Amino acid sequence: MSARRWTGFLAAIIAVVLIAPLLVVGQAPSRAEAASAADFNPGNIISDAQFYNSKTMSVAQVQAFLNAKVPSCRSGYTCLKDYRADSSYQPQRAAGCAAYPGPANQSAAEIIWQVSSLCGINPQVMLVLLEKEQGLVSATAPTSGIYRKATGFGCPDTADCDAVYYGFFNQVYNAAYQYKKYQATPSGRNFQAGRTNTIQWHPNAGCGSSQVYIENQATAGLYNYTPYRPNSASLANMYGTGDGCSTYGNRNFFRIFTDWFGNTQGGGDFARTESNGTIYLLSGTTKYAVPSMDVLNGLGALGPFRIVSQSYLDSFSTSPLLASTLVRDAGSGDISLVQAGVRHRFTSCELVSSYGFACAAAVNLSPAQLAKLPVGGEMSKFFVVNDGTVYMLSPGGRTAITAWETVISLNGGTVPYIATMSAQAAAALPIVQAVLAPMSLAKSSSSATVYFIDGLKRKLPIASFGLASEFGANGFKTVPQSQLDTYSTGAALTQTVRCDGKAYFAAAGTLRELAQGAEAAGLPVTDLSADSCARLPRGETIAGALFVISPESPTVYGVKAGTARAVPTWTTLLALNNGSAPQIVWISQGARSVIPLASPYLPGASLVRSPGDTTIYFVDGATRKIPVASFTTTSAFGINSWSYATDASLATYTAAPGSLTRVVRCNSTEYFAAGDRIYPLAGGVTHGMPVTDLTGGTCAVLAQGGGAPIEHVFVKTSDNGTVYVVEAGTRRPLGSWNQIVAINGGKQPVILVDGPGTLNDIPVGPAV
């Protein structure tokens, strides 16, 4: 129905009288409109309310309609407006037609109106039937043959008409009676409402068929009377012809009815009788009494009510439920609340109950009725009552929300549908709290402490706005102390938090999981509420050590043992991260300043000493320093200089027992240092040298020689041709190439070349 027609209906209401618990109102008019193929629904050609409404016209109105259609009849012919015939007595029929007295010399208008009234059929339907079958209503020169088969009853497509049913009265009466039989005994018919039916396009089976879900009995009756569906070609030329597989009977019924009397769905799905003002919502085979104007207006998209016969109204079973804006999709079972003509689906019966309804009280609507109610956003926990304040359903009642941004935050960043709850339902929900936006900042005017709102029940003090910004919280709101007091106070917010047992580091409004756990960084941890955890998006997992940097400074800090230590070089970063490229997390200077500073890291795999101590140390990782006994050894690693470090920095490293040796072990693999590189040794090499354990990160930044692991260590200096084999902790001279090859098992040996004048850190053993 168009908005203009619905507005016209409302304007036409003359009186509204509430008779509890039902609604009684005045009657609204209907009018004709142009037919459109887009409005043709093969599953609901005409509504039951329209088809079986015998009260749409009086006998005088039928006569006036016929007069208007043919103002002047051709000479020598009797047009329908002037046609008269004898009727015959017809007994009361079980299918629903009352006894017909059978008076003589009735006008066509009297026959049409009386048959319609006694059989409970809309006289408009009978007029359309006469027109679509024989063109009789508009005929200016009708023949006796046309009157003989006026409604096409007993006239199959494949044979002549049955003479038993000849005659105008016989045709009108038996057509109406047949429609009532279709209604009274729908089972066993070729076409039935409430199921999918196979309907041919044309009597020629070669034109094929289609599957149609017939929604209502009136439409099923039309197909049983005329068993073909118009195809797209027929509908595309609504007032002309289609193609060789086009049929026109049901198309013409729809077109003529629409042109003459308006929408085939009638005034809508509401009905009342002339003698009783109670309005009912008709749905399927059930009627629901309308309890109030609010409900009628709320379901206004289903159209205005119509005046119908008592017998028609009685054909619907009366539901013990009253009509309601709580509706159910009979197909899916979804329950929705209709507000402002739009239906909003409930996600649970618990939510239905919160709004003061019960799932069992929902009114079933047909697919056609649901189609008149557009779908809106789902019902949510947010609602208003009558003062504009937005409330949220909360345990034990409702929570008042003071700002729109809080609503969006509480709804996960999206705008929810805000429903209107009845004052009666709201009265059962006491106000339990005035809520602040989760993950926002708030303080009272009486205190300088700023709190991070963690979920709906807890507040956490913050150490800096920079730290809070890493959680996406910027700016604060000053609220009454009484409102803050409704939140419990937790421990101070920290940048490392725990959600579902996992440790995360907050940065730029996201949470990044610490794969090594919070213990690796040594930072304090705050357990966040499930609400906050759910709201914060997850960033990339930090697989290794934690390194941070701020926009205000290029310095990268490694976070360990609860402190931040400046990292001097990229090589040091690699060494601290076990040789892998680190993930450096950008955080604000304010957040960085919350982490206590410790002395900077010393350059990894470098040599250092303090001004007050001549001992040279090799820096291994983040916590270990190894004494150096000989620069010959360090030069073998390619390290030829040292630098000063403060006593404080050196003090943070633990001295290893023993001195650095040429043979080091990293992640269970041994390496031999020579010529500025370390070379991997095969398992079981009997070099006999002391071994220094290094962290994997340190070994990763030392230059490594290529090739397969060495099975025997052969070494020489760049300025001397003597080759040595390292055995039993010594270097033993070899006298010939054959000796070298023999010791190496006949295979080509790898001879490591150290710098000139070196190797003096390995004792010389006896010649081989």
Secondary structure, 3 states (H helix, E strand, C coil): CCHHHHHHHHHHCCCEEEECCEEEECCCCCCCCCCCHHHCCCCCCCCHHHHCCCCCCCHHHHHHHHHHHCCCCCCCCCCHHHCEECCCCECCCCCCCCCECCCCCEEHHHHHHHHHHHHCCCHHHHHHHHHHHHCCCCCCCCCHHHHHCCCCCCCCCCCCCCHHHCCHHHHHHHHHHHHHHHHHCCCCCCCCCCEEEEEECCCCHHHCEEEEEECCHHHHHHHHHCCECCCHHHHHCCCCCCCCCCCCHHHHHHHHHHHHHCCCCCCCCEEEECCCCECEEEECCEEEECCCHHHHHHCHHHCCEEEECHHHHHCCEECCCCCCCEEEECCCCCEEEEECCEEEECCCHHHHHHCCCCHHHCEEECHHHHHCCCECCCCCCEEECCCCCEEEEECCEEEEECCHHHHHHHCCCCCCCCEECCHHHHHCCCEEEEECCCCCEEECCCCCCCEEEECCCEEEECCCHHHHHCCCCCCEEECCHHHHCCCEECCCCCCEEEECCEEEEEECCEEEEECCCHHHHCCCEEECCHHHHHHCCECCCECCCEEEEECCEEEEEEEECCEEEEECCHHHHHHHCCCCCCCEEECCHHHHHHCCECCCCCCCCCEEECCCCCCCEEEECCCEEEECCCHHHHHHCCCCCEEECCHHHHHCCEECCCCCCCEEEECCEEEEEECCEEEEECCCCCCCCCEEECCHHHHHHCCECCCCCECCCEEEECCCCCEEEEECCEEEEECCHHHHHHHCCCCCCCEEEECCCCCCCCCECCCC
